[in-house]
Amino acid sequence: MPGFAVIKKKISPYNKKIFVDGDKSISIRWALLASQAIGRSIASNLPNSEDINSTIDCLKKLGIKIIKKNNVCEIFGNGLNGFNYKKNITINAGNSGTCGRLILGLLVASKKKIKLEGDKSLSSRDFSRVTSPLERFGAKFFPINRKNLPISILGSNFTRPINYLENIGSAQCKSSIMLAALNAPGKTIIKAKKSRNHTELLFKNLKIPMKIKKDKNYDFIEIEGKKNFKSFDYKIPGDISSSSFFIVLTLISKNSQLTIKNVNVNSTRIGSINILNKMGAGIKIINKKKYKGEIIGDIFVKSKKKLKSINCPSSLNSSAIDEFLIIFLVASKAKGISYFKKISELNKKESPRLKIASKILNKMGIKTKLRSDSIKIYGNPNLKLSKKILIKNFMKDHRVFMMSVIAALSFGGEWKIYNKSCINTSFPSFIKIAKKLGAKIN
């Protein structure tokens, strides 16, 4: 049974230091690239989440030797396209869009058909975003013109480089094409709308031949394919998306302060902090250091009595896309009307998050105006709940569950939140850390 959480009491004031689980985006990219390196790669602080385990299981099915014990993982790579292609291989990405979309990029030179499956949520998402450009490398997909999982890929013996325009701001799409470019002779050229840049930083660290030019809206990436690279080790930093739940809990609770240690604060990932600071949050990033191109730091946040509404600049959307649910809770507490626009991408995640978030806010007594790609939130700085609130039927979306827990601990009321097990997708230690801060969760 997936279980549920019952919360009947707001969290008491606290002053704590915590660590959160390792960065999921970097962990998946590390595993995929380690499978293509020559030799043994080791990662520490790899989160024990279902998304990471799905990625590892896919690579094992493709013949890669992997040893994982707790949060340490060894991957023995065989070089580019070094998979063992057997007949009738089926790989399952579970709930992970990052794993599913990126691993297809590595399979453009597969010698046999590989079937890719996912869970119900992932199977509802659009994979034509990556299958269409991957076909241009020479890969074939079956059934033809199918947008959703399950799909099968058959690679080409004659892969070719492509020119590709990524106009959504999707790091998954961009990264899938970058990984495909590794197996294509010549130069693949990508014009990509701004999005998180972990794949580029890993390529640079691995000395994969790559040139990047930037303007205000796009990155221009040129990759030289068919160049092997050596194995590499990685100490995975904390995940900013996981951190955001406890940042917001601290911000909108009473008389509390929190330091989250050793978090990846890459500039393409801290849109949530930039947005919250525009709302008066005063969040600080301290003790910054550089590690393999990434910026790592400690995040310090304390409670704020007065928060202001925001007309959120859409230029920050791609760097905060996974954190909007939790940002909406701050908007609920802020004085005035907050407006978030051009965020239809939220409805293309594990669940229709924009619609579900609006329903949850309405249950709390917060007025919203919802459109297909925007939401207005009418904040109430004095909101205190005493009623019962039931949260269920949200497609087991881990971020919806965690948003609801933070809302219960911040605003009060008696909450019953279903599908507790869905946190294992991305952040298995979420409830454990919340309890460390003093949360009463049954």
Secondary structure, DSSP 8 states (H G I E B T S, - for coil): ---EEEE-S-----EEEE---B-HHHHHHHHHHHTTSEEEEEEES----HHHHHHHHHHHHTT-EEEEETTEEEEEEESTT-----TTEEEE-TT-HHHHHHHHHHTTT-SS-EEEE--HHHHTS--HHHHHHHHHHT-EEESTT--SSSEEEE--SS----EEEE-S--HHHHHHHHHHHTTSSSEEEEEEES---HHHHHHHHTT--EEEEE-SSEEEEEEE-S---B---EE--B-HHHHHHHHHHHHHSSS-EEEEEEEE--TTT-HHHHHHHHTT---EEEEEEEETTEEEEEEEEE--S--B--B--GGGSTTSTTTHHHHHHHHHHSBSEEEE-S-GGGGGSSS-HHHHHHHHHHHHT-EEEEETTEEEEE--TT--EEEEEEE--STT-HHHHHHHHHHHHHHEEEEEEE-GGGGGGT-TTHHHHHHHTT----
